[in-house]
Amino acid sequence: MTMILAEALTKVYAVAIKEPGLKGTLNHFLHRTYRSIEAVRAVSFAIQPGEVVGFLGPNGAGKTTTLKMLTGLVYPSGGHVRVAGYNPFRREAGFLQKITLVMGQKQQLIWDLPTLDSLKINAAVYDIPERIFQQRLGELTEMLSLGDKLTQPVRKLSLGERMKAELLAALLHQPPVLFLDEPTLGLDINAQISVREFLKEYNRRYQATILLTSHYMADITALCDRVLLIHEGQLIYDGNLERLLTRFAPYREVKVELATACSAEQLLTYGELAALEGCWARILVQREALTRTVARLLAELEILDLTITDPPIEEVIGRVFDTGLVV
Ligand SMILES: Nc1ncnc2c1ncn2[C@@H]1O[C@H](COP(=O)(O)OP(=O)(O)OP(=O)(O)O)[C@@H](O)[C@H]1O
């Protein structure tokens, strides 16, 4: 059974327009006018059980709106959705047991209470028997390395600990489908890594299906083989991350340290000049010309150091969004 299915999913928001000044305010009350924002346009995809899929797009591309439609928080203007066999808009109890939605910038834990108290409330809401509650609590606390943190008021936790506690609360009912909107937002590198590791382990242990948005490409590369790219409300790519990178980054980055500074014009004869600072230069070279170009660089210039790397994924994805190409 397909776990998450979106067919021609569309959302058009009607936004009231208000002119400035007193006249505008009066008009706004008397004859309100609206303009339409097509946040999501005919988006279709199918995600199978156990898949971890990255959902990427620039700000305002329509990611959160799509997640809200998949979780039944926003009613679509068109199209069809099915998650774990349910129609999300009915908000049936069975559906709510199957999913969770974690938003990095919103919290569900009660600020002044210890996490444990919020967890007990969640256990009651989801009708989790005491024995199962204790067992899941122990397992998740260990997986998240939260130790004795659960008895402290939430406001005393660090940002990373709070995010882990949020995940614990969101997963207590052991949902098979996870919608995660920026779960590592604002966390330091170590906290990002431990959230990532936890999600990887959670997916492995419970074969959970995960749809994840993140502005940190390290989250995506660590967790997702497959990505969905959305641009101005339209799905422009659905497939393997590796394939996307090879297609949109047919070049490699050659970083050189020169014995003496060189002009940009001279370096441009080797490839596209990405940066030049004093004696350091970053040159983008087509993959098929790499060996030839490196040989030329070493023969023609006095090189102190040379490294070859793949371009940063952020840069490649940025190029895809800049072109807005439908793949
Ligand atoms: N409730 C709303 N009413 C009107 N317009 C909205 C509403 N929510 C979102 N939008 C608009 O819909 C478009 C898509 O927004 P959405 O939040 O889905 O994008 P996003 O990809 O999640 O962006 P970000 O990465 O910045 O969170 C934007 O133009 C946004 O301004």
The ligand as an SDF file (V2000), in Angstrom:
LIG
                    3D

 31 33  0  0  0  0  0  0  0  0999 V2000
   -2.5290   31.0900    5.3520 N   0  0  0  0  0  0  0  0  0  0  0  0
   -2.0610   31.6510    4.2620 C   0  0  0  0  0  0  0  0  0  0  0  0
   -2.7450   32.6380    3.6260 N   0  0  0  0  0  0  0  0  0  0  0  0
   -2.2790   33.1890    2.4970 C   0  0  0  0  0  0  0  0  0  0  0  0
   -1.1240   32.8640    1.8950 N   0  0  0  0  0  0  0  0  0  0  0  0
   -0.3970   31.9050    2.4700 C   0  0  0  0  0  0  0  0  0  0  0  0
   -0.8120   31.2550    3.6830 C   0  0  0  0  0  0  0  0  0  0  0  0
    0.1330   30.3230    4.0240 N   0  0  0  0  0  0  0  0  0  0  0  0
    1.0870   30.3960    3.0650 C   0  0  0  0  0  0  0  0  0  0  0  0
    0.7810   31.3460    2.1420 N   0  0  0  0  0  0  0  0  0  0  0  0
    1.5570   31.6820    0.9340 C   0  0  0  0  0  0  0  0  0  0  0  0
    1.6920   30.5020    0.1550 O   0  0  0  0  0  0  0  0  0  0  0  0
    2.9930   30.4000   -0.4180 C   0  0  0  0  0  0  0  0  0  0  0  0
    3.6410   29.0980    0.0430 C   0  0  0  0  0  0  0  0  0  0  0  0
    3.9240   29.1900    1.4520 O   0  0  0  0  0  0  0  0  0  0  0  0
    4.5050   27.9620    2.2940 P   0  0  0  0  0  0  0  0  0  0  0  0
    4.5500   28.3960    3.7270 O   0  0  0  0  0  0  0  0  0  0  0  0
    3.7520   26.7340    1.9700 O   0  0  0  0  0  0  0  0  0  0  0  0
    5.9700   27.8570    1.6950 O   0  0  0  0  0  0  0  0  0  0  0  0
    7.2570   27.0770    2.2400 P   0  0  0  0  0  0  0  0  0  0  0  0
    7.8460   26.3880    1.0640 O   0  0  0  0  0  0  0  0  0  0  0  0
    6.8980   26.2440    3.4110 O   0  0  0  0  0  0  0  0  0  0  0  0
    8.2060   28.2730    2.6840 O   0  0  0  0  0  0  0  0  0  0  0  0
    9.2890   28.3600    3.9010 P   0  0  0  0  0  0  0  0  0  0  0  0
   10.4560   27.5300    3.4880 O   0  0  0  0  0  0  0  0  0  0  0  0
    9.6080   29.8280    3.9100 O   0  0  0  0  0  0  0  0  0  0  0  0
    8.6160   27.8920    5.1430 O   0  0  0  0  0  0  0  0  0  0  0  0
    3.7350   31.6480    0.0310 C   0  0  0  0  0  0  0  0  0  0  0  0
    3.6130   32.6010   -1.0230 O   0  0  0  0  0  0  0  0  0  0  0  0
    2.9900   32.1060    1.2580 C   0  0  0  0  0  0  0  0  0  0  0  0
    3.0730   33.5080    1.4060 O   0  0  0  0  0  0  0  0  0  0  0  0
  1  2  1  0
  2  3  1  0
  2  7  2  0
  3  4  2  0
  4  5  1  0
  5  6  2  0
  6  7  1  0
  6 10  1  0
  7  8  1  0
  8  9  2  0
  9 10  1  0
 10 11  1  0
 11 12  1  0
 11 30  1  0
 12 13  1  0
 13 14  1  0
 13 28  1  0
 14 15  1  0
 15 16  1  0
 16 17  2  0
 16 18  1  0
 16 19  1  0
 19 20  1  0
 20 21  2  0
 20 22  1  0
 20 23  1  0
 23 24  1  0
 24 25  2  0
 24 26  1  0
 24 27  1  0
 28 29  1  0
 28 30  1  0
 30 31  1  0
M  END
$$$$
